Amino acid sequence: MSQPDGLRLTFERIADDLKQQIRDNALRPGQLLPSQSQLMKTYKASSLTVQKAMALLREEGWAVSKPGKGTFVSQTVDLERAYQTISADLERQIRAGDLTPGIKLPSRESLAEQYGAPVTAVDAAIRKLLDERWLTRDVSGSAPEVFVRSADDPTMASRLAYEQLAKKIADGTLQEGTELTDQQVADMFGIDEQAAHHALVLLLVEGEGTRIRRGVPTETGGMRVVEAVAVGQLTAVPGALETYSGPSPEELMTRQRIQHLADVLEDALEQIEEMRERIEALEAGAKPKRTTTRKPG
């Protein structure tokens, strides 16, 4: 609910008036807002007051600044572009190590100022990175704080290991055909084998590796199968039992089983929902009436 005029500060009244002009289409999406000097003259306000009004419009997503051009009424495309730019740039900084694991992100207001974007776009970008497990939120304090996930987090550990592998491939440290096992990657980056395995899976997903299986003799005269990932897209590897890209046959079978269980669970949930509706109908007195037959005489 809006405050009475007497309780609003001057910069809030200016911002509210401009918002109303936007609602009335007097100021249209993409249109350049009046300059600071024009607003000072129109509202008989100081430059600081006008600056605070414009900052409020930007924070709430009503306007967007374009360096060297001025401040414009926001368009949906502006907010979408700002959201994509912020989320992509923050993810890039995390991948590159510029935002290190465990570091606290600047405040939403600081990020909005840094990117020249409304706070709403910053919030949307942060939500995206939280959902994708690049960031984590700490709500234990008086105000929520957002951090880059710790390197101890399994998802982050595997992503960082993948980034390091990709760099080694790009600079030629890991040449095409180099074979990597989970254990080797775990030792290389000081992570556990599960995180190392996921890093190699990312390598496969990004088309930078080929899965291979080799037969290794055992001390008892038998043979065990060892799986590794070779750098590069290879069609054949000498001495390999199998060579293929993408998921293994076992992983495909597991996916099929998971899908089957998901279908079964969905059916069960539908039955539970149907049963719940029946119970609610009975509790509401909608129980079907029984017909009785009177005995003769």
Backbone hydrogen bonds, N-H to C=O, Kabsch-Sander energy under -0.5 kcal/mol:
donor,donor_aa,acceptor,acceptor_aa,energy
7,L,4,P,-1.8
8,R,4,P,-0.7
8,R,5,D,-1.0
13,R,9,L,-2.0
14,I,10,T,-2.3
15,A,11,F,-2.3
16,D,12,E,-2.6
17,D,13,R,-2.2
18,L,14,I,-2.2
19,K,15,A,-2.3
20,Q,16,D,-2.2
21,Q,17,D,-1.8
22,I,18,L,-1.9
23,R,19,K,-2.6
24,D,20,Q,-2.4
25,N,22,I,-1.2
26,A,21,Q,-2.1
27,L,21,Q,-1.8
28,R,26,A,-0.5
30,G,73,V,-2.0
31,Q,28,R,-2.6
33,L,71,T,-3.0
39,L,35,S,-2.4
40,M,36,Q,-2.5
41,K,37,S,-1.9
42,T,38,Q,-2.8
43,Y,39,L,-2.7
44,K,40,M,-0.7
45,A,40,M,-1.3
50,V,46,S,-2.1
51,Q,47,S,-2.5
52,K,48,L,-2.2
53,A,49,T,-1.9
54,M,50,V,-2.4
55,A,51,Q,-2.3
56,L,52,K,-2.0
57,L,53,A,-1.9
58,R,54,M,-2.1
59,E,55,A,-2.6
60,E,56,L,-2.1
61,G,58,R,-1.1
62,W,57,L,-2.4
63,A,57,L,-1.3
64,V,72,F,-2.4
65,S,116,G,-0.6
66,K,70,G,-2.9
69,K,66,K,-2.7
70,G,66,K,-2.0
72,F,64,V,-2.8
73,V,31,Q,-2.6
74,S,62,W,-2.3
78,D,75,Q,-0.6
79,L,75,Q,-1.9
80,E,76,T,-2.5
81,R,77,V,-2.6
82,A,78,D,-2.6
83,Y,79,L,-2.7
84,Q,80,E,-2.4
85,T,81,R,-2.6
86,I,82,A,-2.7
87,S,83,Y,-2.3
88,A,84,Q,-2.3
89,D,85,T,-2.3
90,L,86,I,-2.6
91,E,87,S,-2.2
92,R,88,A,-2.3
93,Q,89,D,-2.4
94,I,90,L,-2.0
95,R,91,E,-2.7
96,A,92,R,-2.4
97,G,93,Q,-0.7
97,G,94,I,-0.7
98,D,93,Q,-1.6
99,L,93,Q,-1.8
100,T,98,D,-0.7
102,G,148,V,-1.3
103,I,100,T,-2.0
105,L,146,V,-3.0
111,L,107,S,-2.5
112,A,108,R,-2.3
113,E,109,E,-2.1
114,Q,110,S,-2.6
115,Y,111,L,-2.5
116,G,112,A,-0.8
117,A,112,A,-2.2
119,V,59,E,-0.5
120,T,59,E,-0.9
121,A,118,P,-0.8
122,V,118,P,-1.5
123,D,119,V,-2.9
124,A,120,T,-2.0
125,A,121,A,-2.1
126,I,122,V,-2.6
127,R,123,D,-2.4
128,K,124,A,-2.0
129,L,125,A,-2.1
130,L,126,I,-2.3
131,D,127,R,-2.6
132,E,128,K,-1.9
133,R,130,L,-1.3
134,W,129,L,-2.7
135,L,129,L,-1.5
136,T,147,F,-2.7
138,D,145,E,-3.4
139,V,137,R,-0.6
145,E,138,D,-2.4
147,F,136,T,-3.0
148,V,103,I,-2.6
149,R,134,W,-2.2
153,D,150,S,-1.4
157,A,153,D,-3.0
158,S,154,P,-2.1
159,R,155,T,-1.9
160,L,156,M,-2.8
161,A,157,A,-2.0
162,Y,158,S,-2.2
163,E,159,R,-2.3
164,Q,160,L,-2.1
165,L,161,A,-2.3
166,A,162,Y,-2.9
167,K,163,E,-2.1
168,K,164,Q,-2.2
169,I,165,L,-2.2
170,A,166,A,-2.4
171,D,167,K,-2.4
172,G,169,I,-0.8
173,T,168,K,-1.2
174,L,168,K,-2.0
175,Q,173,T,-0.7
177,G,231,V,-2.7
178,T,175,Q,-2.2
180,L,229,V,-2.4
185,V,181,T,-2.2
186,A,182,D,-2.5
187,D,183,Q,-2.5
188,M,184,Q,-2.2
189,F,185,V,-1.9
190,G,186,A,-1.2
191,I,186,A,-1.6
196,A,192,D,-2.1
197,H,193,E,-2.7
198,H,194,Q,-2.1
199,A,195,A,-1.9
200,L,196,A,-2.0
201,V,197,H,-2.0
202,L,198,H,-2.2
203,L,199,A,-1.6
204,L,200,L,-1.8
205,V,201,V,-2.8
206,E,202,L,-2.3
207,G,204,L,-1.7
208,E,203,L,-2.6
209,G,203,L,-0.5
210,T,230,A,-2.5
211,R,244,Y,-1.8
212,I,228,A,-2.7
213,R,242,E,-2.0
214,R,226,V,-2.7
216,V,214,R,-0.6
216,V,224,R,-3.5
218,T,222,G,-1.9
221,G,218,T,-1.6
224,R,216,V,-2.9
226,V,214,R,-2.9
226,V,224,R,-0.5
228,A,212,I,-2.3
229,V,180,L,-2.5
230,A,210,T,-3.3
231,V,178,T,-2.3
232,G,208,E,-2.5
234,L,232,G,-0.9
240,A,237,V,-2.1
241,L,213,R,-3.3
242,E,213,R,-1.2
244,Y,211,R,-2.5
252,L,248,S,-2.3
253,M,249,P,-2.3
254,T,250,E,-2.4
255,R,251,E,-2.4
256,Q,252,L,-2.0
257,R,253,M,-2.2
258,I,254,T,-2.6
259,Q,255,R,-2.6
260,H,256,Q,-2.2
261,L,257,R,-2.6
262,A,258,I,-2.5
263,D,259,Q,-2.2
264,V,260,H,-2.4
265,L,261,L,-2.7
266,E,262,A,-2.4
267,D,263,D,-2.2
268,A,264,V,-2.3
269,L,265,L,-2.6
270,E,266,E,-2.0
271,Q,267,D,-2.0
272,I,268,A,-2.4
273,E,269,L,-2.5
274,E,270,E,-2.3
275,M,271,Q,-2.5
276,R,272,I,-2.5
277,E,273,E,-2.2
278,R,274,E,-1.9
279,I,275,M,-2.4
280,E,276,R,-2.5
281,A,277,E,-2.1
282,L,278,R,-2.2
283,E,279,I,-2.6
284,A,280,E,-1.6
285,G,282,L,-1.5
286,A,281,A,-2.8
294,R,292,T,-0.6
